[in-house]
Amino acid sequence: MRVEYRCRHCGQSMGDVERPGWSRADAELHCGVAQLSAVERAETVSYNEEQQVMTVQSVCDYCQQALESHPEVLVEGKLLQ
């Protein structure tokens, strides 16, 4: 399984992990997803079963700095672009 980390605001790739022997349950366990509530998981994680890809939404350093410096740019959970 491939696990991709993407910024939830700008969509930039933040890295990935390729583990061919991992099942979906393995990926969730090793990447900390299993500890999320059902709501958090629905908001943070998506799966492409056909391509064996789990995408985890996070916040990149650039967007985090922008949010800390200018919290008013966050509108309805998204940064103004």
Secondary structure, DSSP 8 states (H G I E B T S, - for coil): -EEEEEETTT--EEEEEE-TT--HHHHHHHTTGGGS-HHHHHHHEEEETTTTEEEEEE--HHHHHHHHH-GGGEETTEE--
